[in-house]
């Protein structure tokens, strides 16, 4: 991978004379603040979009508007750290307006796992990233990989804008819903991605096995399954894993609810609501039945879910969509693992949809 990064984002922030301010609050901001603390970077103020400023405090400071930040410091004298994720066009337009006035970065912090994708991490794993690049089937995939890596190292959102795929084209050329009769959705949430698949399938899809571990999400999934008439949606209240087991689960009910392997680390990271849930393999759920397409978006458990699909993948070679953005190492570890464990997948494609940060980054395996 022909990249030469002299300074990563954290090194740049540690060396700047500008005032560092954070745009946004919540879990993402907390993670970035911890990373700043580890890297010796001081955040001096916080602001939010105008509609979210209500005189409240965040980390002991009153949350301001962007106008107040500019009045206090001057836009030319601040570095803005974006601390939330979004794919909403109106919010992205607001981010662009601020970026046109001031230096702005969107620090990359992993949704799950430890550490940062900084220059040291990149140099340690450069060979694995280069091996992954060689596995990709087309130049579009390699271009997206290079831009995503550069974004992760620099926090520069311009690289994300150069790493965007058209969802309709991806659906038509890589998912190919017209060729799918049965599918499995691992991490089905409330049925949103099942709906998307069926909307493009023109009645071809007959059955979808939908696995979702969170109780609140599962109730919504069940309600949707009862109403759906285009195909039989079979909801399964279990997490996708490499073996049947009981796991500790973050049952906060949000889109990123996940399995937790370390209770103390999780509690240090954010407030959570923990409970135990059943996990199972897709192979056991299917019981030998064929599927033509599997989506793996299981919030950092993709490796285990893939291993729990061994028999299905080897018997039927369904098209795979595997999320690559939950952990730092996913970007290079999962493609290499798939090629090693399932060599029948000869063509691997990397695609990413619009948004900040580098979420919705998926590997399609054919």
N, C-alpha and C positions, 0 to 999 in steps of 0.2 A: 504494500500500500504506500504509494508515493506521496506521503504527507510529511511536512516539516513544520512543526508547531514549536516556536521558540518559547512562548509563554502561554499557559492555559488560562482560563478565566480567573481562577483563584489566585494565580500569580499576578495577573493584571490588577485585580482588585486590591491585593495586598500592597501594591506599589503605587496606586493612584493617589493624587492629592485632592481629588474631588470628594464631595460628600456622598455617601452611599445611602440611598433611600430605597425602601421596599414598597412595591405596588401589590397590595393584596394581603390577606390574612388567612388564618386557618392552618390546616395540617401541612400544606405545602410550604407556607412561610416558616413554620416551626422547623421543618427539615432543613430549609436553606439557612436559617439562623444558626442551627447547630453546625452546619458545614462551615459557615463563616467563622464561627467561634474556633473551630478546629484549625482553620487556615489563618487565623490572626486578622480577620477582616471585621471592621466595625460598621454596623448599620446604625445610622443616627436618627432616622425618622421613617414613618409609615404613612402611606396614603392609599385611598381606595377610590373607585369610581364615584362620581358625585352622588348617585342615588343610594350609596351604601355608607355615606358619612353621616353619623348620627351623634357625634360628640363622645363616642365610646373610646375605651382604652385598649391598646394591644401591647403586651409586654411593657406595661407601665407608661406608655406614651399615647397621647391623644391622636387618633387617626385623622389625618388631614385630607383635603382635596388636592388634586394636582395643581390647581391654581394657587393654593396656599404654599405648596412646596416651591413653586416658581417665585412667588413673592418673597419668600424667606431666603432662598439660596441663589436664585437665578438658574434657569434651565441649563445654561452652559457650564454650571459649576457642580452639577450632580450626575451621578451614575445611578440609573434606575435598575433594580432587580425585580423582574416579574416573578411572582411567587404562586401563581395558580395556572391551571390548565384550561384551555378552552378551544372549541372549534366553531363557536358562534361567529358568524360573519360580522355582526355589529360590534362584538367585543374585540375581534381582531382588528377592525378598523380603528377602534379607540387606541389599541396598542400601537398601531402604525402611526397615529397622530402624535403620540407621546414620543415615539422613537424618532420622529422627524424633528422634534424640539430638543431632545436630550439623548445622551448616550444610554442605551438600554440593552440589557442582556436578560435572557431567560435561563438561569442556572439549571443544569441537568442533575437531578437527584433521583436515585432509584425509587420506584414505588415499593419495592421489597428488597431485603438484603442490605448489606452494609457497604460502606466505602463510596468513593466517587470515581466517575469516569474522567480522571484527570490525566495529566501528561505522564505521570509515573505508571498509572494503570495501562495507558495506551502502549507505552514502550514495553511493559511486561508482556502484553498480549498481542503485540504487533504481528508476530508470526501466525497466531491463530486467526487473526482478522484477515491476513493475507491468504491463508488457506480457505477461509470462508469465501472471500472474494473470488477465488478460483473455482469454487463450486457453483457459483451463480450462473444462470443459463443465458442471460442477455445483458447488453450494455446498460439498459435502463436500471436493472437491479444493481449493477456495480456503481452507477452514478448515484443512486439513492444511498447505497452503503457509504460511499465516500462523503456525501453531504451530511449524513446523519452523524458520522464520526467527527467531522469537523464542527458540527453544531455542539455535540457533547463536550468537546474540548474547549470551545470558545464561548458558548452561550449565545452566539450570534444568530438571531432568528432569520437572517437572510439565507443561511444554509438550509433552514427548514422550508423556506419558500421555493428553493430549488430541488426539493425532495418530495414533491407532491404528485400523486397519481390520480387519474380520473376514475371515480368509483364505478361508473357505468361500464367503462372499458374493462376494468378489472373483473367485474361480475361476468361480462360476456365472454372474455377471452381466457380467464384463468379459473373462475368458479364453474362456469358453463352449466347453469341451472337446467338447461334443456336436456342434459345428459344424466340428470339425477332422478332416481326413483325413490331412494331412501337415504336419509341423512342423519347425522348425529351432531347435536349442538352441546358442547361441553362448556359450561359456564353460560347457561341460557338466560340468566337474569330473569326478566319478566316476559320473555318471548320476543324481544325486539328484533333480534337477528333472525329468528325463525320467520317472522313476518316479512322481513326484507327478502329472504330467500324465496318465499312463496310468491311474493309480488313479482318476481322475475321469472318464475318457473313455468308460467302458462299452463298450470294444471298437471305438469309432469310429475312433480314430487307427490308421493302417496303417503309416506311415513317419515316422521321426524322424532328421534329419541332425544329428549331434552333433559340434561342433567343440571341441577341447581341445588346447592347445599343449604343456602340461607332460607330460613323458614318464611320470612316475610316476602322475599322475592318469589319463593316457591308458590305461595298462595296466589300471587298475581299470575304466575305462569300457569297454574292450574285453571284459573278463571279464563285465561286466554285460550287454553287448550280445549275447554268445554265449548267455547264459542266458535272456534276455527272450523270452517267447513271445507276449505280447499284441500286439506290433507289431515291425516290422523296424527296429532301431536301427542306423544306419550311422555308425560312429565315424570322425572325420576328425582326424588328428594335425596340426593347423595352427591358428594364431591367425587370428581374423577381422580383416581389415584392408581398406583402401580400394583396394589393388592387390596383385598377387602380388609378394612381396619376401622378404628375409631380415631378421629383426629380432633385437636383443639382448633376451634374456628372463631374468627372474628365475625360476630353476628351483628355488626353495626347496621346492616341492612342497606349499605350504599353500593354503588356500582363496583367498588373495589374490595368488597368483603373477601376475606382470604383465610387460608389455613395458616396457623401460627405454630411454629416449631419451638419458639423460645418465649415463654410468657414474660419474663422479666424484661427482655429487650423490647417486646411489644409495648409493655406498659410505660417504659421510658420514652418510647417513640410518640405515643399518642394515647388518649383515653380510648379504651376499647370495651366491648361487651363480649366476653368470652364464653363459649359453651362447647360441648363435645357434640360431634355429628358423625354420622356414618359416611364412610367413603368406600367406593367400589371401583372395579375396573370396567372399562367399556366392554371388554370381551365378555364379562359375566352378564352385563346388562343386555347385550345383544344375543347371547346364547347361541352363537354361530350364524346368526342372521346377517345378511349382506347389507352393507351401506356403501354408497357411492361417493359420499362427501362427509368430512368431519371437520368441525371448527373447534380449535383448542384456544380458548381465551379464559384461562383458569387462574388468573392473578398470581403468577409466579410458580404454579405447579405444573407447567407444561411438560417438563421432563418426565415427571411421574405419570402424568396422564397418557403420554405417548407410550411409555413402557407398559401401561395397563391396556394398550390396544394392540399388542404384538400380533396376536392371532388374526385379528381382523385385517390389519395392514398387510400381513403376509398372504392371507387368503384372497383378498379382494382388491388390494391396492387402490383404495379410494383416494380421491383428490383431498389434500389436506390444506387447511389454513391454520397456521401456528403463530400466535402472537409472540413477538420478539422484544417487547419493550418493558417488561416488568422488572427485570434484574439486569445489572450491568453486564453480566456475562452472557445473557441470552443471545445477544447479537452474533456471537461467534460460537457459543457452546451448543446451541440447539441445532443449527444447520449441520454442524459436524457430527453431532450425535445421530441425527436422522440418516445421514449418508452412511455412517458406520453401522447402525443397527438395522436400517432398512434400505439396503443398496438398490432395491428395485425402483426407488425414486430417483430417476436420472436427471430430472429438470427441476431446479429450484429457482423461484422467482421472488424477489423482494419488492414490495410495494408499500407506500405510505399515503395516508389521506391527510388532508389539510388540518392544521391545528398546531397549538403550542402546548407543551413541549413535544418531544419526538414520540408521541403516543400513536396508536393506530398504525403501528409498523408491523407488517405481517409477512410471513414466509408462505408461499404457495408451492406445494409439492405435487408433481405430476408423474 
